[in-house]
C-alpha cells in the first residue's frame, strides 16, 4: 500500500485496547462451567453483543446486560444483573495491546489518528489515555447514536472530519464490526490487524498486519 491518508481511523476496543470480555466472563463463570462450556459461553456472549448493537442506539451498559442475560439463558446459567454491571465497569480499566503505544507513536507526528469506537463518552477517555500516543479525534457510538457495524457510525465520523471514504485509512481487527462496513461505504484503504479474533476474508480488500507495529510501513513511514 502506498497511500498517505488525511486521517488514519481506528477501531478501539479489540484493535488498540485489549478488550477482555472473555476474561471478565471467565472471572464470573469459570468456576461453574467446564473449559469446553466456557468457550461456548464466551462465543455466545460475543455474538449477542454484536446482535445487541444492530438496532436503535442504547447505552452500552444495556448492551452488556442484555447480551449477558441472553447468553446465560442459552447456556442454562442463572443470570445476575450485578454481574453484568460489574463487567461493564471493567471496560474503562482496560489498556492497550503491548504493540500499540510504540506503533502509534511512529505515526502520530505525521498523520492525525482518529478513534471510532463503540463506547460511551464517559468510558473512552480512560482507555484513550492509556494508548501512549496523541489521538486527534475520538468519535463514540453515543455521540453518533449508532454502533458499528452500522453505516451511520462511520457517516457521523466523516461529517465531523469533513472528509469522505477516499480520505481515510481504516484499521481494525474485526471484519464484522468494521471492515465489511468500510468496504460497503467505499473505504478502499483498509488494514486488518490479525489478532486472531476472526479468520481472514480477502474479499474485503485490505493490507494485513500482525499488530500495530507494522502499520507505519503501510503508509510509507
N, C-alpha and C positions, 0 to 999 in steps of 0.2 A: 504494500500500500504506500503510495506517495501522495499523500493528501494532507494539507495543513488546514485544519478546520478553524472556523471562527471560535467555536466552543467545543470542548470535549465534555459530553454529558454522560453521567454515570448513574446506574442503579446503585443504591447504597447498601441495603441490607442483603447480605449474601455475597455481593460482589466486592465491596470495600469493607463492610463491617462483618465480623464473624457472627452471623445471625443464628444463635444457638437454640432454636426452638426444640430441636431434638434433645439437647442436653437438659433443657427445662422439663420436658416431658419425662425423661428418664429419672430426673430427681424426684418426681412425684409418684411415678408409677412403676419404676424399675424393680421395686421390692415385691410387687404383687403380680407382675407379668413375667413370663419366661422371656429369654432373649429373643426367641422367634416371635412371640406375641408382641414384644416391644417394638420390633421392626415394623410389624404390620400397623401398630398403633401410630408410630411416627409417620409412616407413609400416609395413613388416613388423615392425620392431623394436618399435614401439608396440603393434601388435596382439598380438604374442607376449607382451609384458609383461602386458597385460590378461589374456590366457589363463592365464598362469602364476599369477595371484593368485586364480583362481576355485576352486581346490581347497583342500586342507588347508594350514594356515599353514606356511611355511618361511621361513628368514631371507632378507632382501631381496637379499643377495649371490647367493643361489641363483636368485632370480627373474631378476636381471640376467644371470647366467651362462647359465641355460637359454634365456632369450629370445634372447640374442645368438647362442648356438650354433644355435638353430633358424633364426634369420634368416640366418646365414651359409650354412647348408645349403640353404635355399630359394633363395638368390641365387648359389650356386656360388662362395662365398668361403671361403678357409681360416679355420678358427676357431682362435684362440689364447686359452686361458683367462686369460693375463696381461692381455689387452685387457679382458676382462670385469671383472677385478679392478680395473684402473685406472679404468674408468668408474664402478664402484661407489664408489671413493674420492673421486670428484668431488662426489658428492651433497651432503655436508655443507658444501661450499665455496660453494654457490650462494646468492645473496642474493635480495632481493625485487624484483619489478617496481617500476619507478620511482614508480608511483602509490600504492604500498601504505603506506609509513610515514605520510604525511600523512593518507591516508584512514582508517587505523585510529586514528590519534591523535585524530580528531574524535569517535570513538565510544567509545573505551576508558573515559573517565571516567564514562560513563552506563550502559553495558551490558557485562557480562562477555563477553570474547571467548574462544572455545574453538577449538582446532585439533584436527581429527580427521584423522589423517594415516597414509598407507600407508608408515610409516617404522619404523626401528629406534630403540630407546631411546637408543642411543649416538650416532645421527646427528642427530636432530631438534633437540637444544638449540643446535647450531651454526647451523642455519637460523633458528630462532625468535629467537635473539639479534640477528639482522640485520633484524628486522621493524620496529624502531623504535617499538614500542608494546607495552604490557604485555598478555601473553596469560595469562588467568586459569587456564586448564586446557589441558593437552596430552595427548591420548589417541592412542596409537600402535597400529598393527596388531600389533606384537609383544606389547603388553600385552593387547590384545583376543584375540590368537591367531586373528585373521581380518583379511583385507584387504577394503577396499571394492573392488567394489560389493556384497560380501556383507552381508546384513542384520545379521549378528552383530556386525560392527564398530560399526554405529550403536546397536544394542541395548546393547552394552557402555558406550558413551558415556552413554546415557540412565540406565543403572543407576548409573554413577559420579556423575552430576549430580543424581540423584534427581528427574528430570523426565520428561516424555513428549513425543511429537512435537508436541503442541499448544503447547509452551512455547518452541520454538526457531525461529529464522530460519536456514536453512541456505544457505550461499553457496558456489558452485563454478563453475568454468569448464567442467566436464565433466558431460554427461548420463550417459554410460556408467558412470563411476565413482561418481557422487554423486546426481544429480538424479532419475534413474529410480528408484533405490532409495529415496530420500527420499519420492518420490511414493507408492511402494508401501507404505511404512511409515506413511503418513498425515501426513507433514510438509507442511502446507498452505502454509506461508510459505517461499518459496524465492527466491533471487536467482541469476540466471545472469550471470556475468561473461563477456562476449563477447570472449574473447581470440583468437578465430579458430581454436580447436582443433577445434571441431565446429559443424555447422550448427544453426540454431535448430530447436526442436521444441516448438511451442506446446502440444501435447497435455499436457505435463507441468506446466503451470501455474506461472508464475514471473514475477518482475519482471526485466527485462533492464537491466543497466548496462554501460557500455563499460569501466569499470575501478573500482577500489575507491574512488576519489574520489566516485563517485556513490552510495555505499552509505548515507551518513548521511541523505540525504533520504528514503530508503525507510522509515526508522524515525522520521521527524519531527525530525531533529536539524539 
